[in-house]
Amino acid sequence: MADMGSFREAVTAWAAGGTGDRARELAALLHVRAVVLLEGASDVAAVSALAARRGRDLEAEGVCVLPMGGAMGVGRFAGLLGPRGLGLRLTGLCDEAERGYYVRGWERAGAAPEGLFVCAADLEDELIRALGVPRVQELIRAEGDLRALQTFMRQPAQQGRTPQQQLRRFLGTKKGRKISYGRALVEALAHDRVPAPLDGLLAGL
């Protein structure tokens, strides 16, 4: 059955060197109008959680949220999907350190620069600042990870770092943790505390 997951798979295969026939077919069949290029699955979890909170079904709206498996491939994906490829509207969310990859990818694809939203460090850092350290620690306790956090914070490498920096590093220490917390942190946000890059991305779709 054709769905947005099939389209994501077809695009990923195309970007890896396959043909674009299946992606073109599915884009037309599913009425895809825009694609959100994200670095990884934790970003997808956060964007999806915010969309759900706001009562939006992005797939039904013709929006494909696509994890690329890293920022370095953004030029390839943007070229295939953007104005000079399938003609889809490009949007994306990236870390400050990866801004250059996205900007160059957007330029080569002929995409409008206002579709790119940049986090000051990364999305986890934005979410931790929006919630505050005590609230994030409460969520970590609720998820059953408090003991792991306490052990992590006692490590010599973490001494001298701020609590916010320690939390940010902790979220990336175990496979799958950034994904689960990407969703949990967004769900815990007050409506007026959504980080500007994430809020702007969804509002513009």
Backbone hydrogen bonds in HBPLUS format (Angstrom, degrees):
<---DONOR---> <-ACCEPTOR-->    atom                        ^
c    i                          cat <-CA-CA->   ^        H-A-AA   ^      H-
h    n   atom  resd res      DA  || num        DHA   H-A  angle D-A-AA Bond
n    s   type  num  typ     dist DA aas  dist angle  dist       angle   num
A0006-SER N   A0003-ASP O   3.04 MM   3  5.33 123.2  2.38 102.3 115.7     1
A0007-PHE N   A0003-ASP O   3.16 MM   4  6.59 150.2  2.25 145.2 153.9     2
A0008-ARG N   A0004-MET O   2.91 MM   4  6.20 158.9  1.95 149.8 154.6     3
A0009-GLU N   A0005-GLY O   3.04 MM   4  6.29 160.8  2.08 147.1 152.0     4
A0010-ALA N   A0006-SER O   2.94 MM   4  6.15 156.1  2.00 146.0 152.7     5
A0011-VAL N   A0007-PHE O   2.90 MM   4  6.13 158.2  1.95 153.8 159.4     6
A0012-THR N   A0008-ARG O   2.92 MM   4  6.12 162.8  1.95 151.8 156.6     7
A0013-ALA N   A0009-GLU O   2.98 MM   4  6.18 157.9  2.03 147.2 153.0     8
A0014-TRP N   A0010-ALA O   2.97 MM   4  6.12 149.9  2.06 140.5 149.2     9
A0015-ALA N   A0011-VAL O   2.85 MM   4  6.12 159.7  1.89 154.7 159.5    10
A0016-ALA N   A0012-THR O   3.07 MM   4  6.25 134.1  2.29 136.3 148.2    11
A0018-GLY N   A0013-ALA O   2.98 MM   5  5.53 155.5  2.04 145.4 142.8    12
A0017-GLY N   A0014-TRP O   3.01 MM   3  5.32 162.0  2.05 110.6 115.3    13
A0024-ARG N   A0020-GLY O   2.94 MM   4  6.12 162.5  1.97 159.1 163.7    14
A0025-GLU N   A0021-ASP O   2.97 MM   4  6.19 159.8  2.02 149.1 154.9    15
A0026-LEU N   A0022-ARG O   2.95 MM   4  6.13 165.5  1.97 152.1 155.4    16
A0027-ALA N   A0023-ALA O   2.88 MM   4  5.97 154.1  1.95 147.2 154.8    17
A0028-ALA N   A0024-ARG O   3.20 MM   4  6.40 156.7  2.26 146.2 150.7    18
A0029-LEU N   A0025-GLU O   2.99 MM   4  6.20 161.6  2.02 147.1 153.0    19
A0030-LEU N   A0026-LEU O   2.81 MM   4  5.77 160.1  1.85 151.8 155.6    20
A0032-VAL N   A0027-ALA O   3.02 MM   5  5.03 156.2  2.07 143.0 149.3    21
A0031-HIS N   A0028-ALA O   3.35 MM   3  5.09 152.7  2.42  94.7 102.5    22
A0033-ARG N   A0062-GLY O   2.76 MM  29  5.29 166.5  1.78 139.9 143.5    23
A0089-ARG N   A0033-ARG O   3.07 MM  56  6.32 177.0  2.07 140.7 139.8    24
A0034-ALA N   A0062-GLY O   3.25 MM  28  6.57 157.1  2.31 158.2 156.1    25
A0064-CYS N   A0034-ALA O   2.97 MM  30  6.36 164.8  1.99 148.8 151.0    26
A0035-VAL N   A0089-ARG O   2.91 MM  54  6.29 156.4  1.97 172.8 175.1    27
A0091-THR N   A0035-VAL O   2.97 MM  56  6.20 150.3  2.06 166.5 165.2    28
A0036-VAL N   A0064-CYS O   2.76 MM  28  6.14 162.1  1.79 158.1 162.3    29
A0066-LEU N   A0036-VAL O   2.86 MM  30  5.85 166.7  1.88 157.0 161.6    30
A0037-LEU N   A0091-THR O   2.83 MM  54  6.28 161.1  1.86 153.6 150.2    31
A0038-LEU N   A0066-LEU O   2.98 MM  28  5.99 170.5  1.99 157.6 155.6    32
A0068-MET N   A0038-LEU O   2.85 MM  30  6.11 156.1  1.91 161.5 166.2    33
A0069-GLY N   A0039-GLU O   2.96 MM  30  5.64 122.3  2.30 136.6 149.9    34
A0070-GLY N   A0039-GLU O   2.82 MM  31  4.61 140.5  1.97 136.2 141.9    35
A0044-VAL N   A0040-GLY O   3.30 MM   4  6.66 152.8  2.38 142.9 150.7    36
A0045-ALA N   A0041-ALA O   2.94 MM   4  6.20 154.1  2.01 147.0 153.4    37
A0046-ALA N   A0042-SER O   3.14 MM   4  6.40 154.4  2.21 141.5 147.3    38
A0047-VAL N   A0043-ASP O   2.97 MM   4  6.21 169.1  1.98 155.8 158.4    39
A0048-SER N   A0044-VAL O   2.86 MM   4  5.93 164.9  1.89 152.5 157.4    40
A0049-ALA N   A0045-ALA O   2.95 MM   4  6.02 152.0  2.03 140.8 148.5    41
A0050-LEU N   A0046-ALA O   3.05 MM   4  6.28 159.3  2.10 149.8 154.4    42
A0051-ALA N   A0047-VAL O   2.99 MM   4  6.20 160.3  2.03 149.4 155.2    43
A0052-ALA N   A0048-SER O   2.97 MM   4  6.16 158.6  2.02 146.8 152.4    44
A0053-ARG N   A0049-ALA O   3.00 MM   4  6.23 155.5  2.06 144.8 151.5    45
A0054-ARG N   A0050-LEU O   3.09 MM   4  6.33 142.4  2.24 143.4 152.9    46
A0054-ARG N   A0051-ALA O   3.15 MM   3  5.18 126.0  2.45  94.6 108.4    47
A0056-ARG N   A0051-ALA O   2.88 MM   5  5.13 169.2  1.89 150.6 148.1    48
A0055-GLY N   A0052-ALA O   3.04 MM   3  5.03 162.3  2.07 107.8 110.5    49
A0061-GLU N   A0057-ASP O   3.08 MM   4  6.36 134.1  2.30 143.0 156.5    50
A0061-GLU N   A0058-LEU O   3.01 MM   3  4.89 127.8  2.30  92.3 107.1    51
A0063-VAL N   A0058-LEU O   2.88 MM   5  5.12 161.8  1.92 148.6 146.8    52
A0062-GLY N   A0059-GLU O   3.01 MM   3  5.14 161.3  2.05 107.2 112.0    53
A0074-VAL N   A0071-ALA O   3.10 MM   3  5.54 166.4  2.11 121.4 123.0    54
A0076-ARG N   A0073-GLY O   3.10 MM   3  5.45 121.3  2.46 106.7 120.2    55
A0077-PHE N   A0073-GLY O   3.17 MM   4  6.49 166.3  2.19 160.6 163.5    56
A0078-ALA N   A0074-VAL O   2.80 MM   4  5.85 165.2  1.82 153.7 158.6    57
A0079-GLY N   A0075-GLY O   2.99 MM   4  6.01 153.9  2.06 139.6 146.5    58
A0080-LEU N   A0076-ARG O   3.12 MM   4  6.35 154.0  2.19 147.4 153.9    59
A0081-LEU N   A0077-PHE O   2.98 MM   4  6.07 156.6  2.04 152.5 158.6    60
A0082-GLY N   A0078-ALA O   2.80 MM   4  5.22 153.8  1.87 141.5 147.7    61
A0086-LEU N   A0080-LEU O   2.90 MM   6  6.32 136.9  2.08 128.4 138.7    62
A0088-LEU N   A0081-LEU O   2.88 MM   7  5.73 153.1  1.96 162.4 162.4    63
A0085-GLY N   A0082-GLY O   2.85 MM   3  5.19 163.4  1.87 120.3 124.7    64
A0087-GLY N   A0082-GLY O   2.77 MM   5  4.97 145.3  1.88 146.9 137.3    65
A0092-GLY N   A0115-GLY O   2.92 MM  23  6.43 137.8  2.10 163.4 160.5    66
A0117-PHE N   A0092-GLY O   2.89 MM  25  6.10 156.2  1.95 146.9 154.8    67
A0094-CYS N   A0117-PHE O   3.01 MM  23  6.52 151.8  2.09 157.3 166.0    68
A0119-CYS N   A0094-CYS O   2.84 MM  25  6.14 170.5  1.85 168.9 172.1    69
A0098-GLU N   A0095-ASP O   3.00 MM   3  5.33 141.3  2.16 106.9 117.9    70
A0099-ARG N   A0096-GLU O   3.16 MM   3  5.16 165.6  2.18 106.9 110.9    71
A0101-TYR N   A0098-GLU O   3.13 MM   3  5.56 122.5  2.48 110.3 122.9    72
A0102-TYR N   A0098-GLU O   3.37 MM   4  6.73 163.6  2.40 157.4 161.4    73
A0103-VAL N   A0099-ARG O   2.85 MM   4  6.07 169.1  1.86 164.7 168.0    74
A0104-ARG N   A0100-GLY O   3.04 MM   4  6.11 170.3  2.05 150.1 152.8    75
A0105-GLY N   A0101-TYR O   2.95 MM   4  6.07 154.6  2.02 142.3 150.4    76
A0106-TRP N   A0102-TYR O   2.75 MM   4  5.93 160.7  1.79 156.9 161.6    77
A0107-GLU N   A0103-VAL O   2.96 MM   4  6.15 160.7  2.00 148.6 153.8    78
A0108-ARG N   A0104-ARG O   2.98 MM   4  6.17 167.6  2.00 152.2 155.1    79
A0109-ALA N   A0105-GLY O   3.05 MM   4  6.13 144.5  2.18 140.8 150.6    80
A0111-ALA N   A0106-TRP O   2.95 MM   5  5.05 163.6  1.98 152.5 151.3    81
A0110-GLY N   A0107-GLU O   3.13 MM   3  5.14 151.6  2.22 100.5 109.2    82
A0115-GLY N   A0112-ALA O   3.19 MM   3  5.98 167.0  2.21 122.9 126.0    83
A0116-LEU N   A0113-PRO O   3.17 MM   3  5.82 162.7  2.20 124.0 124.5    84
A0126-GLU N   A0122-ASP O   3.12 MM   4  6.47 156.0  2.18 150.0 156.9    85
A0127-LEU N   A0123-LEU O   2.95 MM   4  6.23 158.0  2.00 153.0 158.4    86
A0128-ILE N   A0124-GLU O   2.91 MM   4  6.13 160.0  1.95 152.8 158.1    87
A0129-ARG N   A0125-ASP O   3.03 MM   4  6.19 163.0  2.06 149.2 153.5    88
A0130-ALA N   A0126-GLU O   3.01 MM   4  6.18 150.8  2.09 142.2 150.7    89
A0131-LEU N   A0127-LEU O   2.99 MM   4  6.16 153.1  2.07 148.5 154.7    90
A0132-GLY N   A0128-ILE O   2.78 MM   4  5.65 156.1  1.84 149.3 156.8    91
A0136-VAL N   A0132-GLY O   3.15 MM   4  6.42 159.8  2.19 156.0 162.2    92
A0137-GLN N   A0133-VAL O   2.95 MM   4  6.17 159.5  1.99 158.3 164.0    93
A0138-GLU N   A0134-PRO O   2.99 MM   4  6.27 146.9  2.10 142.5 151.7    94
A0139-LEU N   A0135-ARG O   3.04 MM   4  6.37 152.6  2.12 145.7 152.5    95
A0140-ILE N   A0136-VAL O   2.93 MM   4  6.23 153.8  2.00 149.3 156.8    96
A0141-ARG N   A0137-GLN O   2.94 MM   4  6.18 152.3  2.02 145.3 152.6    97
A0142-ALA N   A0138-GLU O   2.92 MM   4  6.20 156.9  1.98 146.6 153.2    98
A0143-GLU N   A0139-LEU O   2.92 MM   4  6.17 138.5  2.09 142.3 153.5    99
A0145-ASP N   A0140-ILE O   2.96 MM   5  5.33 158.0  2.01 165.5 158.9   100
A0144-GLY N   A0141-ARG O   3.00 MM   3  5.16 156.5  2.06 105.3 112.7   101
A0149-LEU N   A0145-ASP O   2.97 MM   4  6.22 152.5  2.04 151.0 159.2   102
A0150-GLN N   A0146-LEU O   2.89 MM   4  6.18 162.4  1.92 156.7 160.7   103
A0151-THR N   A0147-ARG O   2.99 MM   4  6.22 159.7  2.03 150.1 155.3   104
A0152-PHE N   A0148-ALA O   2.97 MM   4  6.11 157.7  2.02 143.6 150.3   105
A0153-MET N   A0149-LEU O   2.88 MM   4  6.12 157.2  1.93 155.2 160.7   106
A0154-ARG N   A0151-THR O   3.23 MM   3  5.35 141.7  2.39  99.3 109.9   107
A0155-GLN N   A0152-PHE O   3.13 MM   3  5.51 159.9  2.17 110.4 116.7   108
A0158-GLN N   A0155-GLN O   2.94 MM   3  5.55 153.5  2.01 118.8 126.8   109
A0159-GLN N   A0156-PRO O   3.15 MM   3  5.44 157.2  2.21 108.6 115.5   110
A0161-ARG N   A0158-GLN O   3.26 MM   3  5.66 162.6  2.29 125.7 128.1   111
A0166-GLN N   A0162-THR O   2.91 MM   4  6.23 157.0  1.96 156.3 163.6   112
A0167-LEU N   A0163-PRO O   2.92 MM   4  6.15 158.9  1.97 149.5 154.5   113
A0168-ARG N   A0164-GLN O   3.01 MM   4  6.21 161.0  2.04 148.2 153.5   114
A0169-ARG N   A0165-GLN O   3.03 MM   4  6.26 158.7  2.08 147.3 152.4   115
A0170-PHE N   A0166-GLN O   2.88 MM   4  6.06 156.0  1.94 147.9 155.3   116
A0171-LEU N   A0167-LEU O   3.08 MM   4  6.32 153.6  2.15 152.7 157.3   117
A0172-GLY N   A0169-ARG O   3.06 MM   3  5.49 147.1  2.18 108.5 118.1   118
A0173-THR N   A0170-PHE O   3.08 MM   3  5.27 171.1  2.09 117.2 117.7   119
A0177-ARG N   A0174-LYS O   3.01 MM   3  5.52 163.3  2.04 133.5 137.9   120
A0180-SER N   A0176-GLY O   3.13 MM   4  6.42 167.5  2.14 154.7 156.5   121
A0181-TYR N   A0177-ARG O   2.94 MM   4  6.08 164.8  1.96 156.0 160.7   122
A0182-GLY N   A0178-LYS O   2.80 MM   4  5.67 136.3  1.99 131.1 143.0   123
A0183-ARG N   A0179-ILE O   3.35 MM   4  6.63 150.2  2.44 144.6 149.6   124
A0184-ALA N   A0180-SER O   3.05 MM   4  6.29 164.7  2.08 142.5 147.4   125
A0185-LEU N   A0181-TYR O   2.81 MM   4  5.62 169.6  1.82 146.7 149.7   126
A0187-GLU N   A0183-ARG O   3.03 MM   4  6.23 161.4  2.07 152.5 158.0   127
A0188-ALA N   A0184-ALA O   3.14 MM   4  6.30 130.9  2.39 138.2 150.1   128
A0188-ALA N   A0185-LEU O   3.23 MM   3  5.17 135.5  2.44  93.4 105.4   129
A0189-LEU N   A0186-VAL O   3.16 MM   3  5.34 157.9  2.21 107.3 113.9   130
A0193-ARG N   A0190-ALA O   2.97 MM   3  5.21 165.6  1.99 118.2 119.7   131
A0199-ASP N   A0195-PRO O   2.90 MM   4  6.03 168.0  1.91 164.2 168.0   132
A0200-GLY N   A0196-ALA O   2.80 MM   4  5.80 164.5  1.83 152.8 157.2   133
A0201-LEU N   A0197-PRO O   3.02 MM   4  6.10 153.1  2.09 139.5 146.8   134
A0202-LEU N   A0198-LEU O   3.20 MM   4  6.43 171.8  2.20 151.6 152.2   135
A0203-ALA N   A0199-ASP O   2.95 MM   4  6.05 162.0  1.98 150.5 156.4   136
A0204-GLY N   A0200-GLY O   3.06 MM   4  6.03 141.1  2.22 140.3 148.7   137
A0205-LEU N   A0202-LEU O   3.18 MM   3  5.41 162.3  2.22 107.9 113.4   138
